[in-house]
Amino acid sequence: MSTPDPVSTLEKAAIPTAIAVLQALKQLKADLGSDPAKIPLTAGPALLKFTATVELQAPVLATNEWTAVGSTFDSKVDGWIASLQAKA
């Protein structure tokens, strides 16, 4: 029985969050606008929106990571059980 690489599994679990944060960063640039004179007016709301978007990713990341840890844990324990059963 092969077990998945835990680091690879955890990295894959974080990919959706990384994508969402990068998209939020791109949106921050768009929200700031192209006129440097207006940045002092747009920075506050743009940063608030960016911060809120990133903060909303925490539960998503936690869920994805916990699922990945759980599947890795189950796989490891199943391997140990199979190994012990083979020796019994």
ABEGO torsion letter per residue (X at the ends): XBBBBAAAAAAAAAAAAAAAAAAAAAAAAAAAEABAAAAAAAAAAAAAAAAAAAAAAAAAAAAAAAAAAAAAAAAAAAAAAAAAAAAX
